[in-house]
Amino acid sequence: MSLTDSLWVLIVPSLFGVYFVFLLRQFFMAIPMELSEAALIGGCSHFKIYRSIIIPLAKPAIMTMVLFIFIWSWNDYINPSVFITPIEKQVLTVGLQSFQSEYSADTSLQMAGVCVAVLPIIILFSCIQKYFVEGISSTGIKG
């Protein structure tokens, strides 16, 4: 497939995680069947039930999945160092390692790089934060 030495070798495997299958399954199992049965009686097709009812209810779980995939891919060190050989194509986590040699480490440059590396995660979480609050508040509602 000639994926080595490209970013696709990092993106494609992160899209298929077993953890997220279980996460979404548990979330979908918590949605009451009465909602989809009522929509089916009301004349909705299965696709419309899925698109109009199930997906909007699953936004907190989907956003949690998006955030976890991004954080795990962003912080990955082993896969980029194994599958990408040119230093020009390496990711930030592998680049931070270059500030460390066998006998010394430039910790000030490493800490500055870590501050830059954390910014996208903070920005993404601040954009997705409302879905986490929505998911937490909806778990306490019974009846």
PyRosetta script that sets phi, psi and omega in degrees:
from pyrosetta import init, pose_from_sequence

init()
pose = pose_from_sequence("MSLTDSLWVLIVPSLFGVYFVFLLRQFFMAIPMELSEAALIGGCSHFKIYRSIIIPLAKPAIMTMVLFIFIWSWNDYINPSVFITPIEKQVLTVGLQSFQSEYSADTSLQMAGVCVAVLPIIILFSCIQKYFVEGISSTGIKG")
pose.set_psi(1, -9.5)
pose.set_omega(1, 178.6)
pose.set_phi(2, 51.4)
pose.set_psi(2, 50.5)
pose.set_omega(2, 178.5)
pose.set_phi(3, -92.1)
pose.set_psi(3, -16.4)
pose.set_omega(3, -178.5)
pose.set_phi(4, -62.5)
pose.set_psi(4, 151.3)
pose.set_omega(4, -178.2)
pose.set_phi(5, 61.2)
pose.set_psi(5, 29.6)
pose.set_omega(5, 173.0)
pose.set_phi(6, -139.2)
pose.set_psi(6, 164.8)
pose.set_omega(6, 179.8)
pose.set_phi(7, -74.4)
pose.set_psi(7, -16.9)
pose.set_omega(7, 179.2)
pose.set_phi(8, -64.5)
pose.set_psi(8, -27.6)
pose.set_omega(8, 178.3)
pose.set_phi(9, -67.0)
pose.set_psi(9, -19.5)
pose.set_omega(9, 176.9)
pose.set_phi(10, -96.1)
pose.set_psi(10, -31.0)
pose.set_omega(10, -175.4)
pose.set_phi(11, -78.2)
pose.set_psi(11, -47.2)
pose.set_omega(11, -173.0)
pose.set_phi(12, -62.0)
pose.set_psi(12, -47.3)
pose.set_omega(12, 180.0)
pose.set_phi(13, -66.8)
pose.set_psi(13, -27.6)
pose.set_omega(13, -178.8)
pose.set_phi(14, -74.3)
pose.set_psi(14, -15.0)
pose.set_omega(14, 179.2)
pose.set_phi(15, -78.8)
pose.set_psi(15, -16.7)
pose.set_omega(15, -175.9)
pose.set_phi(16, -117.3)
pose.set_psi(16, 88.2)
pose.set_omega(16, 179.8)
pose.set_phi(17, -119.2)
pose.set_psi(17, 134.5)
pose.set_omega(17, -179.4)
pose.set_phi(18, -69.7)
pose.set_psi(18, -32.1)
pose.set_omega(18, -179.9)
pose.set_phi(19, -57.2)
pose.set_psi(19, -40.4)
pose.set_omega(19, -176.1)
pose.set_phi(20, -76.3)
pose.set_psi(20, -24.9)
pose.set_omega(20, 173.2)
pose.set_phi(21, -63.4)
pose.set_psi(21, -45.4)
pose.set_omega(21, 178.9)
pose.set_phi(22, -68.4)
pose.set_psi(22, -38.0)
pose.set_omega(22, 178.8)
pose.set_phi(23, -61.4)
pose.set_psi(23, -49.9)
pose.set_omega(23, -179.4)
pose.set_phi(24, -69.4)
pose.set_psi(24, -34.8)
pose.set_omega(24, 178.1)
pose.set_phi(25, -62.2)
pose.set_psi(25, -46.0)
pose.set_omega(25, -179.8)
pose.set_phi(26, -64.4)
pose.set_psi(26, -36.5)
pose.set_omega(26, 179.0)
pose.set_phi(27, -68.6)
pose.set_psi(27, -42.9)
pose.set_omega(27, 179.6)
pose.set_phi(28, -67.7)
pose.set_psi(28, -31.0)
pose.set_omega(28, 177.7)
pose.set_phi(29, -69.0)
pose.set_psi(29, -24.3)
pose.set_omega(29, -179.4)
pose.set_phi(30, -81.0)
pose.set_psi(30, -14.9)
pose.set_omega(30, 178.7)
pose.set_phi(31, -76.5)
pose.set_psi(31, 127.5)
pose.set_omega(31, -177.1)
pose.set_phi(32, -64.6)
pose.set_psi(32, 140.2)
pose.set_omega(32, 178.5)
pose.set_phi(33, -69.0)
pose.set_psi(33, -20.7)
pose.set_omega(33, -179.2)
pose.set_phi(34, -62.5)
pose.set_psi(34, -30.7)
pose.set_omega(34, 178.3)
pose.set_phi(35, -63.3)
pose.set_psi(35, -49.7)
pose.set_omega(35, -178.9)
pose.set_phi(36, -71.4)
pose.set_psi(36, -32.5)
pose.set_omega(36, 176.8)
pose.set_phi(37, -66.6)
pose.set_psi(37, -39.8)
pose.set_omega(37, 177.9)
pose.set_phi(38, -65.2)
pose.set_psi(38, -39.8)
pose.set_omega(38, 178.3)
pose.set_phi(39, -68.6)
pose.set_psi(39, -35.4)
pose.set_omega(39, 178.0)
pose.set_phi(40, -66.5)
pose.set_psi(40, -40.5)
pose.set_omega(40, 176.3)
pose.set_phi(41, -66.4)
pose.set_psi(41, -33.9)
pose.set_omega(41, 179.4)
pose.set_phi(42, -73.5)
pose.set_psi(42, -5.5)
pose.set_omega(42, 174.9)
pose.set_phi(43, 105.1)
pose.set_psi(43, 8.9)
pose.set_omega(43, 178.7)
pose.set_phi(44, -80.5)
pose.set_psi(44, 146.6)
pose.set_omega(44, 173.7)
pose.set_phi(45, -80.7)
pose.set_psi(45, 168.9)
pose.set_omega(45, 180.0)
pose.set_phi(46, -63.1)
pose.set_psi(46, -39.5)
pose.set_omega(46, 178.7)
pose.set_phi(47, -64.5)
pose.set_psi(47, -40.9)
pose.set_omega(47, 179.8)
pose.set_phi(48, -68.5)
pose.set_psi(48, -35.8)
pose.set_omega(48, 175.1)
pose.set_phi(49, -61.7)
pose.set_psi(49, -45.9)
pose.set_omega(49, 179.9)
pose.set_phi(50, -63.3)
pose.set_psi(50, -45.1)
pose.set_omega(50, -176.5)
pose.set_phi(51, -73.1)
pose.set_psi(51, -39.5)
pose.set_omega(51, -172.4)
pose.set_phi(52, -93.9)
pose.set_psi(52, -24.3)
pose.set_omega(52, -174.7)
pose.set_phi(53, -115.9)
pose.set_psi(53, -53.7)
pose.set_omega(53, -171.3)
pose.set_phi(54, -71.3)
pose.set_psi(54, -48.0)
pose.set_omega(54, -178.8)
pose.set_phi(55, -62.9)
pose.set_psi(55, -45.0)
pose.set_omega(55, 176.3)
pose.set_phi(56, -62.1)
pose.set_psi(56, -33.5)
pose.set_omega(56, 176.6)
pose.set_phi(57, -71.6)
pose.set_psi(57, -26.6)
pose.set_omega(57, -176.6)
pose.set_phi(58, -91.2)
pose.set_psi(58, 5.0)
pose.set_omega(58, -179.1)
pose.set_phi(59, -55.7)
pose.set_psi(59, -42.6)
pose.set_omega(59, 177.8)
pose.set_phi(60, -60.6)
pose.set_psi(60, -40.6)
pose.set_omega(60, 179.3)
pose.set_phi(61, -69.3)
pose.set_psi(61, -39.2)
pose.set_omega(61, 179.3)
pose.set_phi(62, -67.1)
pose.set_psi(62, -40.9)
pose.set_omega(62, 178.6)
pose.set_phi(63, -68.2)
pose.set_psi(63, -34.4)
pose.set_omega(63, 174.3)
pose.set_phi(64, -63.7)
pose.set_psi(64, -41.7)
pose.set_omega(64, 177.7)
pose.set_phi(65, -62.9)
pose.set_psi(65, -42.9)
pose.set_omega(65, 179.2)
pose.set_phi(66, -61.9)
pose.set_psi(66, -44.8)
pose.set_omega(66, -179.3)
pose.set_phi(67, -65.0)
pose.set_psi(67, -43.8)
pose.set_omega(67, 179.5)
pose.set_phi(68, -64.2)
pose.set_psi(68, -43.2)
pose.set_omega(68, 178.6)
pose.set_phi(69, -61.3)
pose.set_psi(69, -43.1)
pose.set_omega(69, -180.0)
pose.set_phi(70, -64.4)
pose.set_psi(70, -46.6)
pose.set_omega(70, -177.6)
pose.set_phi(71, -64.6)
pose.set_psi(71, -44.3)
pose.set_omega(71, -179.5)
pose.set_phi(72, -66.2)
pose.set_psi(72, -37.3)
pose.set_omega(72, 177.8)
pose.set_phi(73, -72.6)
pose.set_psi(73, -37.7)
pose.set_omega(73, -178.4)
pose.set_phi(74, -68.0)
pose.set_psi(74, -36.7)
pose.set_omega(74, -176.9)
pose.set_phi(75, -92.0)
pose.set_psi(75, 2.7)
pose.set_omega(75, -177.7)
pose.set_phi(76, -67.7)
pose.set_psi(76, 133.0)
pose.set_omega(76, 179.0)
pose.set_phi(77, -114.2)
pose.set_psi(77, -40.5)
pose.set_omega(77, -172.6)
pose.set_phi(78, -67.8)
pose.set_psi(78, -50.9)
pose.set_omega(78, -176.5)
pose.set_phi(79, -60.8)
pose.set_psi(79, -46.1)
pose.set_omega(79, 177.6)
pose.set_phi(80, -63.9)
pose.set_psi(80, -36.8)
pose.set_omega(80, -178.8)
pose.set_phi(81, -71.4)
pose.set_psi(81, -24.5)
pose.set_omega(81, 179.2)
pose.set_phi(82, -87.0)
pose.set_psi(82, -44.2)
pose.set_omega(82, -169.9)
pose.set_phi(83, -94.4)
pose.set_psi(83, -15.2)
pose.set_omega(83, -180.0)
pose.set_phi(84, -118.0)
pose.set_psi(84, 116.2)
pose.set_omega(84, -176.8)
pose.set_phi(85, -95.0)
pose.set_psi(85, -39.9)
pose.set_omega(85, -179.2)
pose.set_phi(86, -67.6)
pose.set_psi(86, 136.0)
pose.set_omega(86, -178.3)
pose.set_phi(87, -67.4)
pose.set_psi(87, -24.4)
pose.set_omega(87, 179.3)
pose.set_phi(88, -69.1)
pose.set_psi(88, -24.5)
pose.set_omega(88, -177.5)
pose.set_phi(89, -100.6)
pose.set_psi(89, 0.2)
pose.set_omega(89, -178.2)
pose.set_phi(90, -68.4)
pose.set_psi(90, 157.2)
pose.set_omega(90, 179.9)
pose.set_phi(91, -90.5)
pose.set_psi(91, 175.2)
pose.set_omega(91, -172.8)
pose.set_phi(92, -63.7)
pose.set_psi(92, -39.1)
pose.set_omega(92, -177.9)
pose.set_phi(93, -64.2)
pose.set_psi(93, -36.8)
pose.set_omega(93, 176.8)
pose.set_phi(94, -74.3)
pose.set_psi(94, -34.5)
pose.set_omega(94, 178.0)
pose.set_phi(95, -65.5)
pose.set_psi(95, -33.7)
pose.set_omega(95, 177.1)
pose.set_phi(96, -64.6)
pose.set_psi(96, -30.2)
pose.set_omega(96, 177.9)
pose.set_phi(97, -67.2)
pose.set_psi(97, -24.6)
pose.set_omega(97, -178.7)
pose.set_phi(98, -70.0)
pose.set_psi(98, -14.6)
pose.set_omega(98, 175.8)
pose.set_phi(99, -79.6)
pose.set_psi(99, 0.0)
pose.set_omega(99, -179.3)
pose.set_phi(100, -116.6)
pose.set_psi(100, 128.1)
pose.set_omega(100, 177.0)
pose.set_phi(101, -110.8)
pose.set_psi(101, -172.3)
pose.set_omega(101, -176.7)
pose.set_phi(102, -69.2)
pose.set_psi(102, -33.5)
pose.set_omega(102, -173.3)
pose.set_phi(103, -111.3)
pose.set_psi(103, -14.7)
pose.set_omega(103, -178.6)
pose.set_phi(104, -149.4)
pose.set_psi(104, 164.5)
pose.set_omega(104, 178.3)
pose.set_phi(105, -139.1)
pose.set_psi(105, 134.7)
pose.set_omega(105, 177.0)
pose.set_phi(106, -90.4)
pose.set_psi(106, 85.4)
pose.set_omega(106, -172.6)
pose.set_phi(107, -68.0)
pose.set_psi(107, -30.3)
pose.set_omega(107, 179.6)
pose.set_phi(108, -65.7)
pose.set_psi(108, -40.6)
pose.set_omega(108, 176.7)
pose.set_phi(109, -70.4)
pose.set_psi(109, -35.1)
pose.set_omega(109, 177.0)
pose.set_phi(110, -65.0)
pose.set_psi(110, -43.3)
pose.set_omega(110, 179.9)
pose.set_phi(111, -67.1)
pose.set_psi(111, -36.4)
pose.set_omega(111, 175.7)
pose.set_phi(112, -65.6)
pose.set_psi(112, -39.6)
pose.set_omega(112, 176.9)
pose.set_phi(113, -66.2)
pose.set_psi(113, -36.6)
pose.set_omega(113, 177.9)
pose.set_phi(114, -66.8)
pose.set_psi(114, -38.8)
pose.set_omega(114, 177.0)
pose.set_phi(115, -62.4)
pose.set_psi(115, -39.6)
pose.set_omega(115, 177.2)
pose.set_phi(116, -69.5)
pose.set_psi(116, -35.9)
pose.set_omega(116, -178.0)
pose.set_phi(117, -70.4)
pose.set_psi(117, -26.4)
pose.set_omega(117, -177.7)
pose.set_phi(118, -82.2)
pose.set_psi(118, -22.9)
pose.set_omega(118, -176.5)
pose.set_phi(119, -56.0)
pose.set_psi(119, -47.6)
pose.set_omega(119, 179.4)
pose.set_phi(120, -61.7)
pose.set_psi(120, -35.0)
pose.set_omega(120, 178.7)
pose.set_phi(121, -66.7)
pose.set_psi(121, -42.7)
pose.set_omega(121, 179.0)
pose.set_phi(122, -65.2)
pose.set_psi(122, -41.4)
pose.set_omega(122, 179.6)
pose.set_phi(123, -65.1)
pose.set_psi(123, -44.6)
pose.set_omega(123, 179.5)
pose.set_phi(124, -64.0)
pose.set_psi(124, -42.2)
pose.set_omega(124, 179.9)
pose.set_phi(125, -65.7)
pose.set_psi(125, -37.8)
pose.set_omega(125, 179.1)
pose.set_phi(126, -66.8)
pose.set_psi(126, -28.7)
pose.set_omega(126, 176.5)
pose.set_phi(127, -77.0)
pose.set_psi(127, -30.7)
pose.set_omega(127, -175.2)
pose.set_phi(128, -97.7)
pose.set_psi(128, -4.9)
pose.set_omega(128, -172.8)
pose.set_phi(129, -57.0)
pose.set_psi(129, -36.6)
pose.set_omega(129, -177.8)
pose.set_phi(130, -64.1)
pose.set_psi(130, -29.8)
pose.set_omega(130, 178.2)
pose.set_phi(131, -71.9)
pose.set_psi(131, -32.6)
pose.set_omega(131, 176.0)
pose.set_phi(132, -66.5)
pose.set_psi(132, -44.6)
pose.set_omega(132, 178.6)
pose.set_phi(133, -63.4)
pose.set_psi(133, -39.8)
pose.set_omega(133, 178.2)
pose.set_phi(134, -64.0)
pose.set_psi(134, -41.3)
pose.set_omega(134, 179.2)
pose.set_phi(135, -67.9)
pose.set_psi(135, -38.1)
pose.set_omega(135, 179.3)
pose.set_phi(136, -69.8)
pose.set_psi(136, -40.8)
pose.set_omega(136, -178.8)
pose.set_phi(137, -71.0)
pose.set_psi(137, -29.9)
pose.set_omega(137, -178.7)
pose.set_phi(138, -77.9)
pose.set_psi(138, -18.8)
pose.set_omega(138, -179.8)
pose.set_phi(139, -75.4)
pose.set_psi(139, -21.0)
pose.set_omega(139, -179.4)
pose.set_phi(140, -86.3)
pose.set_psi(140, -7.5)
pose.set_omega(140, -177.3)
pose.set_phi(141, -86.4)
pose.set_psi(141, 125.1)
pose.set_omega(141, 177.7)
pose.set_phi(142, -125.8)
pose.set_psi(142, 151.6)
pose.set_omega(142, 173.3)
pose.set_phi(143, 102.9)
pose.dump_pdb("model.pdb")
